[in-house]
Amino acid sequence: MDIVIWSGAAVSLAGLAGLVWCIVRVWRARKAGLGDAEMRAVLQGIVPLNSAALFLSVIGLMMVVIGILLG
């Protein structure tokens, strides 16, 4: 079960890295002073990536919990 725990931790960290990347990308777009239409386009591109990163993080945490419960 150690493999499930450590692989879950790695998946969760990958999801967390994706979330941080999304935050940095939005922060840079805000600092760039984009107009309403440009900012909307940037945010529409980031929303699916943000959702995927959140999903990865949740799946990783589920793997860790399952590994602990079964181990």
HELIX and SHEET records of a PDB file:
HELIX    1   1 ASP A    2  LYS A   31  1                                  30    
HELIX    2   2 ASP A   36  LEU A   70  1                                  35    
END                                                                             
